[in-house]
Amino acid sequence: MLTLSLRFAGGISWERTRRLAEPSAHEDDLRQLAYQLMDAAGLQRGRLTGLVLRGEDLVDAGQVAEQIRLDGARKSRLVAEQAADRIRAKFGDRAIGPADVFRRGS
């Protein structure tokens, strides 16, 4: 379950909670749910002074049963995610990440 709390200038606050449709051990599912919460906020011009995204009722991935899917694109993303997790476990958290944060060494 994810809860998004926003605080605006003037002391107004907004909070919404959403739960995944089914258990998942994949960060992509949590990311999509977070984007849905942000879209629901309908932010346009409000002066945002605070933002909190809280995950609750999370369990170890090994404790979640996996539903077999026939979605090839999703399966490819999940295989890539597992490979990235293995690289991070072997070489550290900073060994792999989004290309837009890549910085060349000097």
C-alpha positions as CSV (number, residue, x, y, z in Angstrom):
1,M,0.0,0.0,0.0
2,L,1.3,3.5,-0.9
3,T,0.2,6.7,0.7
4,L,1.0,10.1,-0.9
5,S,0.9,13.1,1.4
6,L,1.3,16.6,0.1
7,R,1.5,19.9,2.0
8,F,0.9,23.2,0.3
9,A,1.7,26.8,1.2
10,G,-0.9,28.1,3.5
11,G,-1.1,24.8,5.5
12,I,-3.4,22.9,3.2
13,S,-2.7,19.2,3.1
14,W,-3.8,16.4,0.8
15,E,-3.5,12.6,1.3
16,R,-4.5,9.6,-0.8
17,T,-3.8,5.9,-0.3
18,R,-3.8,3.2,-3.0
19,R,-3.1,-0.5,-2.8
20,L,-1.7,-2.8,-5.5
21,A,-4.3,-5.0,-7.2
22,E,-2.2,-8.0,-6.3
23,P,1.0,-8.7,-4.4
24,S,4.2,-7.8,-6.4
25,A,7.9,-8.0,-5.8
26,H,8.7,-5.5,-8.6
27,E,9.6,-1.9,-8.3
28,D,7.9,-1.1,-11.6
29,D,4.5,-1.9,-10.1
30,L,5.2,0.4,-7.1
31,R,6.5,3.2,-9.4
32,Q,3.3,3.0,-11.6
33,L,1.1,3.2,-8.4
34,A,3.1,6.2,-7.2
35,Y,2.6,7.9,-10.6
36,Q,-1.2,7.2,-10.3
37,L,-1.2,8.9,-6.9
38,M,0.6,11.9,-8.3
39,D,-1.8,12.1,-11.3
40,A,-4.8,12.0,-8.8
41,A,-3.3,15.0,-7.0
42,G,-3.9,17.0,-10.2
43,L,-0.9,19.3,-9.4
44,Q,-0.8,22.4,-11.6
45,R,0.1,25.6,-9.9
46,G,-0.1,24.9,-6.1
47,R,3.0,25.8,-4.1
48,L,4.1,22.5,-2.8
49,T,6.0,22.7,0.5
50,G,6.1,19.0,1.4
51,L,5.8,15.6,-0.2
52,V,5.9,12.2,1.5
53,L,5.4,8.9,-0.3
54,R,5.0,6.1,2.3
55,G,5.0,2.3,1.6
56,E,3.2,0.1,4.2
57,D,2.4,-3.6,4.5
58,L,5.5,-4.5,2.5
59,V,6.8,-8.1,2.8
60,D,10.0,-9.8,1.6
61,A,9.8,-10.8,-2.1
62,G,10.4,-14.4,-1.2
63,Q,7.2,-14.6,0.7
64,V,5.0,-13.5,-2.2
65,A,3.5,-16.1,-4.6
66,E,4.1,-15.1,-8.3
67,Q,1.2,-15.1,-10.8
68,I,2.2,-16.5,-14.1
69,R,1.5,-14.0,-16.9
70,L,1.4,-14.1,-20.6
71,D,2.5,-10.4,-21.1
72,G,5.9,-10.5,-22.9
73,A,6.8,-6.9,-22.4
74,R,6.2,-7.1,-18.7
75,K,8.2,-10.3,-18.4
76,S,11.1,-8.6,-20.2
77,R,11.1,-5.7,-17.7
78,L,11.0,-8.1,-14.8
79,V,13.9,-10.1,-16.1
80,A,15.9,-6.9,-16.6
81,E,15.0,-5.8,-13.1
82,Q,16.2,-9.1,-11.6
83,A,19.5,-8.8,-13.6
84,A,20.0,-5.2,-12.2
85,D,19.3,-6.5,-8.7
86,R,22.0,-9.2,-9.1
87,I,24.5,-6.6,-10.4
88,R,23.8,-4.3,-7.4
89,A,24.2,-7.2,-5.0
90,K,27.6,-8.1,-6.5
91,F,29.1,-4.6,-7.2
92,G,27.1,-2.2,-4.9
93,D,24.1,0.0,-5.2
94,R,25.8,2.6,-7.5
95,A,27.0,0.0,-10.1
96,I,23.8,0.3,-12.2
97,G,21.1,2.9,-12.5
98,P,19.1,5.1,-14.9
99,A,21.2,6.4,-17.8
100,D,20.1,10.0,-17.1
101,V,22.1,10.1,-13.9
102,F,25.3,8.7,-15.4
103,R,28.4,10.9,-14.8
104,R,31.7,10.4,-16.6
105,G,34.7,9.8,-14.3
106,S,37.5,12.3,-14.5
